[in-house]
Amino acid sequence: MSLLKDIFGRKKKKLTCSICGNKIENDFKTKYLKINGCLELATVHYECDKKLNNLEKSIKGE
């Protein structure tokens, strides 16, 4: 619920992408990211998500 308040309720707070750190406007998705062994629900740009998926695939060797 807090995420929805951040997106729709608070005008002063700027949402930022968890990967690149840039401001999120309207092209984003939420995704669980494992950071330091903990899962975090993060907001990311679609482009950053694609880059992350490609990086994960290249690490796995697919």
Residue, then its C-alpha position, 0 to 999 in steps of 0.5 A: m500500500s505504501l508503494l501506491k501512496d508513493i506513486f499516486g498520493r505524494k507529489k513532493k516525493k520523486l520515485t527513482c529507479s532502483i537500478c539506474g537512479n533516474k526519476i520514474e515518470n510513467d514507464f516502470k514496473t515493480k520487481y523483486l530484486k535480491i540485494n545483499g541476500c534480501l528480497e526487495l520490491a523495487t520500481v525499475h524502468y522497463e529498459c533497465d529491467k531488460k538490461l538486467n535480464n540480459l546481464e543475468k542471462s549472460i552470466k548464466g551462459e544461456 
